[in-house]
Amino acid sequence: MLGAIRKKSKGWVAYLIVGLITVPFALFGIQEYMGGSSDPTIAIVDGEDISLTTYYEELNSQQRNVQQQLEQLGLFYSAEIDYDLKQSVIELLINAKLLENFSNSMKLVTLDEEVRSFIQSNPVFQVNGVFSEDRYIQILRLNNFTPLAYELDQSKSMSLDQIKRNLNNSAFLSRVQIKQLNDLSAQQREVSFLVLSTEKYKDQIVVDQNQISEYFDNNNSNFIEGRKVQVNFVELSLDNVEQQTNPDNETLQKLYIENEELYTNPEQRRAQHILIEDESNASSILNKIRQGADFSALARIHSKDITTSEEGGDLGLFERELMVPEFDTAVFDMNVGDISEVVKSDYGYHIIKLNEIQPATLQSFEEVENQLLELHKKNVNQKALYELQDELSNLAYEESIDVVSSQLDLELQTSDFFSEYSTKYDEVFVSTAFSDVVLEEGENSDVIELSKDRFIVMNLANRQPERQKVLDEVEDQIVDILRNLGAKQLIDNIAQTISTSLKIGDDAQVKTLMLENDLEWNEVGWITRDSQLPLNVTSEVYKLSKPNTGEHTYHSHSADANTTLVIDLKAVKLSEVDINSETIDLYLSEESNELFLGLVKKLRDSAEIKVFSELL
């Protein structure tokens, strides 16, 4: 598959597509791989079947993901990519089955309570931060899952995750390795680079009709329009509900008491601070303050917070949770006049003085009466909306959608034609339209929540099958592709010539090419591995060989389908900064991943695997 992708999309695009295929396996996003006994078998792993149904469910999911991402990149899903994706999916399922068997042999168990707790903590299944059984069932149905199957799937995934955690605990670094890693991590490199873009050269590329026709004939599988549907739908929202309300004073008073927190001005505190970069300096300044030095004067002299230092470090009045957590916790534990200990945050080291506390105050009933009227109206309309939602659900189950529209006085709307990768409509709108209930069975959908207080029911109005586009439809697109390919070849040649000329010291040739192509060096200077340079320049620079003293390393590099670079690596040096814990953690993560891949390979080597390739 990598070969197919690299022919059609170079550089970062290829890595993205490969990532889309491999990520689900790396993250243990494994579906339910044990098929029913009545299903045809596509593979046998150590005597256990992987069903054809399971294979197609996973394949369809992967196809949608890859096609959607390719569409967003302006690329095409070809027959060759599809073939290699099928191979990747069956390998994914085989590896998952091997890991499942290994998990069982190790007697790794996930309790039902753990699974349920994990599911209930998923925000996808929550309404207003609380798990909703109705939403849970609805989302599972949209994705063709039963609760039992989904919970079994999650149990398997969580058991498999124990393998990953055990491997994480097995990874370690010796002191020698940490020293070597420190040297590599702390290395700095001096660099500059040229950027050549196809956009500047596309108009120079001439494309004739024969080239256009030949490209279309050789790549017509890339010009297929996917299936589309058109749906009828009704939408129910608060806009459809307008209840007449005239609450009495007693009702509003009760609402006022029930919602006091809405009309309470929170406690505020006024503080000064001195921000210091170094902890020892902060401690020294704190000692001076405790010995009687003026806090404001020291803030003006020493504080690195330039927005407050001129005001003696005064931060004004602020509520809870407006400052960084460490600062916030310290301030709201202090009394007026207190001086804090040195407080560390992501910004540095703080010394804090609390000067004022304004307690929380409740606004009077008279001040918020109009707001209470609006809240009462909203509550009444919300209740009416949910009653109508129940009615909508019952009608949609029993009647046609035009009857639903008529009975509830809701406008019957018809969508445009759209594909299953469309971004024109809400994601849940699109997935519902392509669900089995709507697309295959021709029934009304369940009531679908598009957002809070906005619900729809839909059914299928029309469908368009997948079709091959004709040349006239895509000719302009092909011309643009061919011009870009020609321009890319041109800038690759220019970059290679500049790089070669630099290596052999032909400065005159370099100067001529740079003048002819209006190129200028981007003088970056010294960078580290964390430096954020465009076009993945940092990564490419750190792949280059260290130049000899007084010499440079030159390299031309295709950054993506539209850009080519010439990189000048001038020198390399070691920083005195010690390695940070995040780098060590990242390295350990990579090491544990290698252990995991080694485990998979070992399981495959010792397993009996049979694949019925004719069914792929």
C-alpha positions as CSV (number, residue, x, y, z in Angstrom):
1,M,0.0,0.0,0.0
2,L,2.9,2.4,0.7
3,G,4.0,2.2,-2.9
4,A,0.6,3.0,-4.2
5,I,0.2,6.0,-1.9
6,R,3.7,7.4,-2.5
7,K,3.0,7.4,-6.3
8,K,0.0,9.6,-5.8
9,S,0.8,11.7,-2.7
10,K,4.3,12.4,-1.5
11,G,5.7,13.5,1.8
12,W,3.3,14.4,4.6
13,V,0.2,13.3,2.7
14,A,1.5,9.7,2.5
15,Y,2.4,9.6,6.1
16,L,-1.1,10.9,7.0
17,I,-2.8,8.2,5.0
18,V,-0.6,5.4,6.4
19,G,-1.3,6.9,9.9
20,L,-5.1,6.7,9.3
21,I,-4.7,3.0,8.6
22,T,-2.5,2.1,11.5
23,V,-3.8,4.3,14.3
24,P,-6.8,2.2,15.2
25,F,-4.5,-0.8,15.9
26,A,-1.9,1.2,17.8
27,L,-4.6,2.6,20.1
28,F,-6.3,-0.7,20.6
29,G,-9.5,0.5,19.0
30,I,-10.4,-3.1,18.3
31,Q,-13.9,-4.0,17.4
32,E,-15.7,-7.2,18.2
33,Y,-13.6,-9.7,16.2
34,M,-15.4,-13.0,17.1
35,G,-18.0,-13.5,14.4
36,G,-21.1,-15.7,14.6
37,S,-20.8,-19.3,13.6
38,S,-23.2,-18.8,10.7
39,D,-21.0,-16.2,9.1
40,P,-18.5,-17.2,6.4
41,T,-14.9,-17.3,7.7
42,I,-12.3,-15.0,6.2
43,A,-9.4,-16.1,8.4
44,I,-8.5,-18.7,11.0
45,V,-6.1,-17.9,13.8
46,D,-5.0,-20.8,16.0
47,G,-8.3,-22.6,15.2
48,E,-10.5,-19.5,15.9
49,D,-12.5,-17.9,13.1
50,I,-12.6,-14.3,12.0
51,S,-15.9,-13.8,10.3
52,L,-16.5,-12.2,6.9
53,T,-19.1,-9.9,8.6
54,T,-16.5,-8.7,11.1
55,Y,-14.0,-8.0,8.3
56,Y,-16.5,-6.0,6.3
57,E,-17.6,-3.9,9.3
58,E,-14.0,-3.0,10.0
59,L,-13.2,-2.4,6.3
60,N,-16.2,-0.2,5.8
61,S,-15.2,1.9,8.8
62,Q,-11.6,2.3,7.6
63,Q,-12.7,3.1,4.0
64,R,-14.9,5.9,5.3
65,N,-12.1,7.3,7.4
66,V,-9.5,7.2,4.6
67,Q,-11.9,8.5,1.9
68,Q,-13.0,11.4,4.0
69,Q,-9.4,12.4,4.8
70,L,-8.4,12.1,1.1
71,E,-11.3,14.2,0.1
72,Q,-10.3,16.9,2.5
73,L,-6.8,16.9,1.0
74,G,-8.1,17.0,-2.6
75,L,-6.9,13.5,-3.3
76,F,-8.6,10.5,-4.7
77,Y,-9.4,7.0,-3.3
78,S,-8.1,4.6,-6.0
79,A,-8.7,0.9,-6.5
80,E,-5.0,0.3,-5.7
81,I,-5.3,2.1,-2.3
82,D,-8.5,0.1,-1.7
83,Y,-6.8,-3.2,-2.4
84,D,-3.9,-2.4,0.0
85,L,-6.3,-1.2,2.6
86,K,-8.1,-4.6,2.5
87,Q,-4.7,-6.3,3.2
88,S,-4.1,-3.9,6.1
89,V,-7.5,-4.6,7.6
90,I,-7.1,-8.3,7.6
91,E,-3.6,-8.0,9.2
92,L,-5.2,-5.7,11.8
93,L,-7.8,-8.3,12.7
94,I,-5.3,-11.1,12.8
95,N,-3.1,-9.2,15.2
96,A,-6.1,-8.3,17.3
97,K,-7.2,-11.9,17.6
98,L,-3.6,-12.9,18.6
99,L,-3.6,-10.3,21.3
100,E,-7.0,-11.3,22.5
101,N,-5.9,-14.9,22.8
102,F,-2.7,-13.8,24.6
103,S,-4.8,-11.7,27.0
104,N,-7.0,-14.7,27.7
105,S,-4.0,-17.0,28.3
106,M,-2.6,-14.4,30.8
107,K,-6.0,-14.4,32.5
108,L,-6.3,-10.7,32.2
109,V,-9.8,-9.8,33.3
110,T,-11.8,-6.6,33.2
111,L,-14.7,-6.5,35.6
112,D,-18.2,-5.5,34.4
113,E,-18.2,-2.6,36.9
114,E,-15.0,-1.3,35.3
115,V,-16.5,-1.4,31.9
116,R,-19.7,0.3,32.9
117,S,-17.8,3.0,34.8
118,F,-15.6,3.6,31.7
119,I,-18.6,3.9,29.4
120,Q,-20.5,6.2,31.8
121,S,-17.4,8.5,31.9
122,N,-17.4,9.0,28.1
123,P,-18.7,12.5,27.3
124,V,-20.2,11.2,24.1
125,F,-22.9,9.4,26.2
126,Q,-23.5,12.3,28.5
127,V,-26.2,15.0,28.6
128,N,-25.3,18.0,30.7
129,G,-22.3,16.1,32.1
130,V,-24.4,13.2,33.3
131,F,-24.6,9.7,31.6
132,S,-27.8,9.3,29.7
133,E,-29.0,5.7,29.0
134,D,-31.3,7.0,26.2
135,R,-28.4,8.8,24.4
136,Y,-26.2,5.7,24.9
137,I,-28.7,3.4,23.2
138,Q,-29.3,5.9,20.4
139,I,-25.7,6.3,19.6
140,L,-25.1,2.6,19.7
141,R,-28.0,2.0,17.3
142,L,-26.7,4.6,14.9
143,N,-23.4,2.7,14.8
144,N,-25.1,-0.7,14.5
145,F,-24.1,-1.8,18.0
146,T,-26.2,-3.6,20.7
147,P,-25.3,-2.7,24.3
148,L,-24.1,-6.2,24.9
149,A,-21.8,-6.3,21.9
150,Y,-20.4,-2.8,22.6
151,E,-19.8,-3.6,26.3
152,L,-18.1,-6.9,25.3
153,D,-16.0,-4.9,22.8
154,Q,-14.9,-2.4,25.5
155,S,-14.1,-5.2,27.9
156,K,-11.8,-6.8,25.4
157,S,-10.1,-3.5,24.6
158,M,-9.6,-2.7,28.3
159,S,-8.1,-6.2,28.9
160,L,-5.8,-5.7,25.9
161,D,-4.8,-2.3,27.3
162,Q,-3.4,-4.1,30.4
163,I,-0.8,-5.6,28.0
164,K,0.3,-2.2,26.9
165,R,0.5,-0.9,30.5
166,N,2.6,-4.0,31.5
167,L,5.0,-3.3,28.6
168,N,5.2,0.4,29.7
169,N,6.4,-0.8,33.1
170,S,9.0,-3.0,31.5
171,A,10.8,-0.1,29.6
172,F,13.7,1.5,31.4
173,L,16.9,3.6,30.6
174,S,20.4,3.1,32.0
175,R,22.5,6.1,33.1
176,V,24.6,5.7,29.9
177,Q,21.5,5.7,27.8
178,I,20.3,8.8,29.6
179,K,23.6,10.5,28.9
180,Q,23.5,9.6,25.3
181,L,19.9,10.7,25.0
182,N,20.8,14.0,26.7
183,D,23.6,14.7,24.2
184,L,21.2,14.0,21.3
185,S,18.4,15.9,22.8
186,A,20.4,19.0,23.7
187,Q,22.2,19.2,20.4
188,Q,21.7,22.6,18.6
189,R,22.1,23.1,14.8
190,E,22.7,26.3,12.8
191,V,20.7,26.3,9.7
192,S,19.2,28.3,6.8
193,F,17.0,27.2,3.9
194,L,15.5,28.0,0.6
195,V,11.8,27.4,-0.3
196,L,10.7,26.7,-3.9
197,S,6.9,26.4,-4.6
198,T,5.1,25.0,-7.6
199,E,2.6,27.9,-7.5
200,K,5.2,30.2,-9.0
201,Y,6.0,27.8,-12.0
202,K,2.6,26.3,-12.9
203,D,1.8,28.8,-15.6
204,Q,5.1,27.8,-17.3
205,I,3.8,24.3,-17.8
206,V,2.0,23.6,-21.1
207,V,-0.5,20.7,-21.1
208,D,-2.0,19.3,-24.3
209,Q,-5.2,17.3,-24.8
210,N,-3.4,14.0,-25.3
211,Q,-1.8,14.3,-21.9
212,I,-5.2,15.1,-20.3
213,S,-6.8,12.1,-22.0
214,E,-4.0,9.8,-21.1
215,Y,-4.0,10.8,-17.5
216,F,-7.8,10.3,-17.3
217,D,-7.6,6.9,-18.9
218,N,-4.8,5.8,-16.5
219,N,-6.4,7.2,-13.4
220,N,-10.1,7.0,-14.0
221,S,-10.6,5.1,-10.8
222,N,-9.6,8.3,-9.0
223,F,-12.5,10.2,-10.6
224,I,-15.5,8.3,-9.1
225,E,-18.3,10.2,-7.4
226,G,-19.5,8.3,-4.3
227,R,-23.1,7.4,-3.6
228,K,-25.3,10.3,-2.4
229,V,-28.7,10.6,-0.8
230,Q,-31.4,13.2,-0.4
231,V,-33.6,13.1,2.7
232,N,-36.9,14.6,3.9
233,F,-36.8,15.8,7.5
234,V,-38.6,17.8,10.1
235,E,-36.9,19.8,12.8
236,L,-38.2,20.5,16.3
237,S,-36.5,23.2,18.3
238,L,-37.3,25.9,20.9
239,D,-38.1,28.2,17.9
240,N,-41.2,26.0,17.3
241,V,-42.3,26.4,20.9
242,E,-43.9,29.6,22.2
243,Q,-46.0,29.2,25.3
244,Q,-47.9,32.2,26.8
245,T,-46.6,32.7,30.4
246,N,-47.7,35.1,33.1
247,P,-46.1,33.9,36.3
248,D,-47.3,35.4,39.6
249,N,-44.9,36.8,42.2
250,E,-44.9,33.7,44.3
251,T,-43.7,31.6,41.3
252,L,-40.9,34.1,40.6
253,Q,-39.9,34.2,44.2
254,K,-39.6,30.4,44.3
255,L,-37.5,30.5,41.1
256,Y,-35.3,33.2,42.6
257,I,-34.6,31.0,45.7
258,E,-33.9,27.9,43.6
259,N,-31.4,29.7,41.3
260,E,-29.6,32.0,43.8
261,E,-26.2,30.9,42.3
262,L,-27.2,32.5,39.0
263,Y,-27.7,35.9,40.7
264,T,-24.8,35.8,43.1
265,N,-21.8,38.1,42.5
266,P,-18.9,35.8,43.4
267,E,-16.2,36.6,46.0
268,Q,-13.4,38.7,44.6
269,R,-9.9,39.2,45.9
270,R,-7.3,41.9,45.3
271,A,-3.6,40.9,45.3
272,Q,-0.1,42.0,44.3
273,H,2.6,39.6,43.1
274,I,6.2,39.6,42.2
275,L,7.1,37.1,39.4
276,I,10.7,35.8,39.4
277,E,12.3,33.3,37.0
278,D,14.7,31.7,39.5
279,E,13.5,30.1,42.7
280,S,16.6,31.1,44.8
281,N,16.1,34.7,43.8
282,A,12.4,34.5,44.7
283,S,13.3,33.1,48.2
284,S,15.9,35.9,48.7
285,I,13.3,38.6,47.8
286,L,10.7,37.0,50.1
287,N,13.2,37.2,53.0
288,K,13.6,40.9,52.3
289,I,9.9,41.5,52.4
290,R,9.6,39.6,55.7
291,Q,12.3,41.8,57.1
292,G,10.3,44.9,56.3
293,A,11.2,45.8,52.6
294,D,8.4,47.5,50.6
295,F,6.5,44.9,48.5
296,S,5.5,47.4,45.8
297,A,9.0,48.8,45.4
298,L,10.5,45.3,45.0
299,A,7.8,44.4,42.5
300,R,8.8,47.4,40.4
301,I,12.4,46.5,40.5
302,H,12.3,42.7,40.2
303,S,9.0,41.4,38.8
304,K,9.1,39.8,35.3
305,D,5.4,40.5,34.9
306,I,5.8,43.7,32.8
307,T,2.0,44.2,32.7
308,T,1.8,44.8,36.5
309,S,5.3,45.6,37.7
310,E,4.9,49.4,37.2
311,E,1.8,49.2,39.4
312,G,3.8,47.5,42.2
313,G,2.5,44.1,41.0
314,D,-1.2,45.0,41.6
315,L,-3.5,42.5,39.8
316,G,-6.8,44.2,40.7
317,L,-9.9,42.3,41.8
318,F,-10.4,38.8,40.4
319,E,-12.6,35.8,41.0
320,R,-11.8,32.2,41.6
321,E,-10.3,30.2,38.7
322,L,-9.2,33.2,36.7
323,M,-5.6,32.7,37.6
324,V,-3.4,29.7,37.0
325,P,-4.3,26.9,39.5
326,E,-1.3,27.1,41.8
327,F,-1.7,30.9,42.1
328,D,-5.5,30.6,42.5
329,T,-5.2,28.1,45.3
330,A,-2.7,30.2,47.2
331,V,-4.6,33.4,47.0
332,F,-7.9,32.0,48.1
333,D,-6.3,30.3,51.2
334,M,-4.9,33.6,52.4
335,N,-6.1,36.3,54.8
336,V,-5.9,40.0,54.1
337,G,-2.3,41.2,54.7
338,D,-0.8,37.7,54.3
339,I,2.4,37.2,52.3
340,S,2.6,33.8,50.6
341,E,5.5,31.4,50.4
342,V,7.1,31.1,47.0
343,V,4.5,29.7,44.6
344,K,5.7,27.9,41.5
345,S,3.6,28.0,38.3
346,D,4.2,27.5,34.6
347,Y,5.2,31.2,34.4
348,G,7.9,31.1,37.1
349,Y,7.9,31.8,40.9
350,H,5.4,34.1,42.6
351,I,5.4,36.0,45.8
352,I,1.9,37.1,46.6
353,K,0.4,39.6,49.0
354,L,-3.4,39.7,49.6
355,N,-4.8,43.2,50.1
356,E,-8.6,42.9,49.9
357,I,-11.5,40.5,50.0
358,Q,-14.9,41.4,48.6
359,P,-17.4,38.7,49.8
360,A,-20.0,37.2,47.5
361,T,-23.2,39.2,47.3
362,L,-26.7,38.1,46.2
363,Q,-28.5,40.5,43.8
364,S,-31.9,41.6,45.1
365,F,-35.1,40.1,43.7
366,E,-36.0,43.5,42.2
367,E,-32.7,43.7,40.4
368,V,-33.2,40.4,38.6
369,E,-37.0,40.2,38.2
370,N,-36.8,40.6,34.4
371,Q,-34.2,37.9,34.2
372,L,-36.5,35.6,36.3
373,L,-39.3,36.3,33.8
374,E,-37.0,35.1,31.0
375,L,-35.9,32.1,32.9
376,H,-39.5,31.1,33.7
377,K,-40.4,31.5,30.0
378,K,-37.4,29.4,29.0
379,N,-38.3,26.6,31.5
380,V,-41.9,26.5,30.3
381,N,-40.9,26.3,26.7
382,Q,-38.2,23.7,27.5
383,K,-40.8,21.5,29.2
384,A,-43.2,22.0,26.2
385,L,-40.3,21.1,23.8
386,Y,-39.6,17.8,25.6
387,E,-43.3,16.9,25.6
388,L,-43.4,17.6,21.9
389,Q,-40.2,15.5,21.5
390,D,-42.0,12.5,23.0
391,E,-45.0,13.1,20.6
392,L,-42.6,13.5,17.7
393,S,-41.0,10.1,18.6
394,N,-44.3,8.3,18.8
395,L,-45.6,9.8,15.6
396,A,-42.4,9.1,13.7
397,Y,-42.6,5.4,14.7
398,E,-46.2,5.0,13.5
399,E,-46.7,7.5,10.7
400,S,-45.1,8.7,7.5
401,I,-43.0,11.9,7.7
402,D,-45.5,14.1,5.9
403,V,-48.1,13.1,8.5
404,V,-45.6,13.9,11.2
405,S,-45.1,17.3,9.6
406,S,-48.8,18.0,9.4
407,Q,-49.7,16.7,12.9
408,L,-47.0,18.8,14.6
409,D,-47.2,21.8,12.2
410,L,-43.5,21.4,11.4
411,E,-42.1,22.3,8.0
412,L,-41.2,19.3,5.9
413,Q,-37.8,20.1,4.5
414,T,-35.7,18.3,1.8
415,S,-31.9,18.3,1.8
416,D,-29.6,18.6,-1.1
417,F,-27.9,15.5,-2.3
418,F,-24.9,14.7,-0.1
419,S,-22.3,12.0,0.3
420,E,-21.5,10.1,3.5
421,Y,-18.3,12.3,3.8
422,S,-20.2,15.6,3.5
423,T,-19.4,18.4,5.9
424,K,-22.3,20.5,4.7
425,Y,-24.6,18.9,7.3
426,D,-24.1,17.9,11.0
427,E,-22.1,14.7,11.4
428,V,-25.0,12.9,13.2
429,F,-27.4,14.1,10.4
430,V,-25.1,12.5,7.8
431,S,-24.6,9.3,9.7
432,T,-28.3,8.9,10.3
433,A,-29.1,9.4,6.6
434,F,-26.7,6.5,5.8
435,S,-27.8,4.2,8.6
436,D,-29.5,1.0,7.7
437,V,-32.9,2.1,9.1
438,V,-33.1,5.1,6.7
439,L,-31.1,3.9,3.7
440,E,-31.8,0.2,3.5
441,E,-35.1,-0.2,5.3
442,G,-36.7,3.0,4.2
443,E,-38.1,3.8,7.7
444,N,-38.2,7.0,9.5
445,S,-35.2,7.6,11.7
446,D,-35.4,7.8,15.5
447,V,-35.5,11.3,16.9
448,I,-32.0,12.6,16.5
449,E,-30.5,15.3,18.8
450,L,-28.5,17.7,16.6
451,S,-27.7,19.9,19.5
452,K,-29.3,21.0,22.8
453,D,-32.9,21.8,22.2
454,R,-32.8,20.9,18.5
455,F,-34.1,17.5,17.2
456,I,-34.9,16.0,13.8
457,V,-36.6,13.0,12.2
458,M,-35.8,12.1,8.6
459,N,-36.5,9.5,5.9
460,L,-35.0,8.8,2.5
461,A,-36.2,10.9,-0.4
462,N,-33.9,9.8,-3.1
463,R,-30.5,8.2,-3.7
464,Q,-27.8,8.4,-6.4
465,P,-25.5,5.4,-6.8
466,E,-21.7,5.6,-7.2
467,R,-20.7,6.7,-10.7
468,Q,-17.7,7.2,-12.9
469,K,-17.2,10.9,-13.8
470,V,-16.7,11.7,-17.5
471,L,-13.6,13.6,-18.8
472,D,-15.5,16.9,-19.3
473,E,-16.3,17.1,-15.6
474,V,-12.8,16.7,-14.4
475,E,-10.7,18.2,-17.3
476,D,-9.9,21.4,-15.4
477,Q,-8.9,19.4,-12.4
478,I,-6.6,17.2,-14.4
479,V,-5.0,20.2,-16.1
480,D,-4.2,21.6,-12.6
481,I,-2.8,18.3,-11.5
482,L,-0.6,17.9,-14.6
483,R,0.7,21.5,-14.3
484,N,1.5,21.0,-10.6
485,L,3.3,17.7,-11.4
486,G,5.3,19.5,-14.1
487,A,6.1,22.4,-11.8
488,K,7.1,20.0,-9.0
489,Q,9.6,18.3,-11.3
490,L,11.0,21.7,-12.3
491,I,11.5,22.9,-8.8
492,D,13.0,19.5,-7.7
493,N,15.6,19.9,-10.5
494,I,16.4,23.6,-9.6
495,A,16.8,22.6,-5.9
496,Q,19.0,19.6,-6.8
497,T,21.2,21.8,-9.0
498,I,21.6,24.5,-6.3
499,S,22.5,21.8,-3.7
500,T,25.0,20.2,-6.0
501,S,26.6,23.5,-6.9
502,L,26.9,24.4,-3.3
503,K,28.6,21.1,-2.5
504,I,31.2,21.6,-5.3
505,G,31.7,25.3,-4.5
506,D,30.2,26.7,-7.8
507,D,29.1,30.0,-6.2
508,A,28.5,31.6,-9.6
509,Q,25.9,29.0,-10.6
510,V,24.2,29.3,-7.3
511,K,24.0,33.1,-7.6
512,T,22.6,32.8,-11.1
513,L,19.9,30.3,-10.2
514,M,18.9,32.3,-7.1
515,L,18.6,35.5,-9.2
516,E,16.7,33.8,-12.0
517,N,14.2,32.3,-9.5
518,D,14.0,35.2,-7.1
519,L,15.2,33.1,-4.2
520,E,16.4,34.2,-0.7
521,W,17.9,32.3,2.1
522,N,15.7,32.0,5.3
523,E,18.5,32.7,7.9
524,V,17.2,30.8,10.9
525,G,20.3,30.6,13.1
526,W,20.6,28.1,15.9
527,I,17.7,25.7,16.5
528,T,16.9,22.9,18.9
529,R,14.8,19.7,18.3
530,D,11.8,21.6,19.7
531,S,12.1,24.5,17.3
532,Q,8.9,25.1,15.3
533,L,10.0,25.7,11.7
534,P,7.6,25.4,8.7
535,L,7.5,22.5,6.3
536,N,9.0,20.1,8.8
537,V,12.4,21.7,8.4
538,T,13.5,20.9,12.0
539,S,13.0,17.2,11.4
540,E,14.9,17.2,8.1
541,V,17.8,19.3,9.6
542,Y,18.3,16.7,12.4
543,K,18.5,13.9,9.8
544,L,21.5,15.4,8.1
545,S,25.1,14.4,8.8
546,K,27.2,16.7,11.0
547,P,29.4,18.9,8.8
548,N,33.2,19.0,9.3
549,T,34.5,22.1,11.1
550,G,34.4,25.0,8.7
551,E,32.3,23.2,6.1
552,H,28.5,22.9,5.5
553,T,26.1,20.1,4.7
554,Y,23.8,20.9,1.8
555,H,20.6,18.9,1.0
556,S,17.6,19.3,-1.3
557,H,14.4,17.9,0.0
558,S,10.8,17.4,-1.3
559,A,8.7,18.8,1.5
560,D,5.3,18.0,0.0
561,A,3.5,17.8,-3.3
562,N,3.9,21.6,-3.8
563,T,7.2,22.5,-2.1
564,T,10.9,21.7,-2.3
565,L,13.6,22.9,0.0
566,V,17.4,23.4,-0.1
567,I,18.8,23.1,3.4
568,D,22.2,24.5,4.5
569,L,23.4,23.0,7.8
570,K,26.3,25.2,8.9
571,A,27.4,23.8,12.3
572,V,26.4,21.6,15.2
573,K,27.0,22.2,19.0
574,L,25.9,20.7,22.3
575,S,23.8,22.7,24.7
576,E,24.6,22.7,28.5
577,V,20.9,22.2,29.3
578,D,20.1,18.9,31.0
579,I,17.5,16.6,29.4
580,N,14.0,17.1,30.6
581,S,11.7,14.4,32.0
582,E,9.3,14.7,29.0
583,T,12.0,13.6,26.6
584,I,12.8,10.6,28.7
585,D,9.1,9.7,28.9
586,L,8.8,10.0,25.2
587,Y,11.8,7.7,24.7
588,L,10.4,5.2,27.1
589,S,7.1,5.3,25.2
590,E,8.9,4.5,22.0
591,E,10.8,1.7,23.7
592,S,7.6,0.2,25.1
593,N,6.0,0.5,21.6
594,E,9.0,-1.5,20.2
595,L,8.4,-4.1,22.9
596,F,4.7,-4.3,21.9
597,L,5.6,-4.7,18.2
598,G,8.1,-7.4,19.2
599,L,5.3,-9.2,21.1
600,V,3.0,-9.1,18.1
601,K,5.7,-10.5,15.9
602,K,6.5,-13.3,18.4
603,L,2.8,-14.2,18.5
604,R,2.5,-14.3,14.7
605,D,5.6,-16.4,14.4
606,S,4.2,-19.1,16.7
607,A,0.6,-19.0,15.4
608,E,-1.2,-21.0,12.8
609,I,-2.8,-18.5,10.5
610,K,-4.9,-19.2,7.4
611,V,-6.4,-16.3,5.3
612,F,-9.0,-17.0,2.6
613,S,-7.6,-14.2,0.3
614,E,-10.3,-14.8,-2.4
615,L,-12.9,-13.3,0.0
616,L,-10.9,-10.0,0.6
